[in-house]
């Protein structure tokens, strides 16, 4: 079955202080940026290039790309 969309996961890297995007749908995708907003155009450009390089085919004139960002934080428990 041919893919119908691309899901990209963006995670915050505390050590490097950057967002890192990767996807199991696109081989070779690994992009970094300081903000999620700065990450999006870099991810879309890389996907465009990687689709061509990898020979991945979609049946639709446009390919939906979902960038899912996840950042975890902690706060002190005020009840302890």
N, C-alpha and C positions, 0 to 999 in steps of 0.2 A: 504494500500500500504506500502511495506517495504521501509525503508530509503535506499538511495544510496550513501550518503556522510554525513560528519559531519562538521558543520560550528561552529567554536569557535570564540568568540569575545574577544579581549584583549583590555582593557582600562587602561590608566594610572591613578593611584590614587594619586593625589597631596598630600593629607594628610599623607598617609603612604609611599609615594615615592617608589611604586612598581607597576608593571604591574599585573593586575588581569584578569584571563581568566575564562570565563563561556560559557555555551552553552545550548540552549533550546533543543538541540538534544540529550544531555546526562544528565540524571537526576543525580544531586549530584556533577557535575563538578564545582569546584571553586579552582583555583590554583594561587599562587602568585610567582613572581620572580622579581629580580632587573632589568633585561633586557629582551627584547623579545627573544633574542637568548637563554637565560637561561630558558625561559618559555617553549619553544617548547618541549624539551625532557621530562619535567615534565608533560606537557599536554598529550603527546602521551602515556606515561606510565599510567597516571590516566585514560585515555579513555579506554585503554586495560583492566584495572582492572574493571572499571565501566560497560563496556559492558558485561563482564562475570557475575558480581554481579547482574546487572539489567536484565539479560537474553535477551538483545537486539540482534536480529539476522540480519545479512546482507547476501545477496546471493552471494557476490563476494569474491574471495580469499584475496583481499586486499581492505581496506576501505579508500577512499580518505578523508583526514582531511584538511580543509582550516582554517588557523588561520588568522583572520582579525584584524590587530592592528590599533587603532585610538588614536591619541594624538593631542590635540588642544593646540595652543600657541597663544600669542598676542604680537604684537609689537606696539610701540608708533607710532601714525600717524605723519609722518614728515611734513605734509601739514597743521597741525593745529597750 
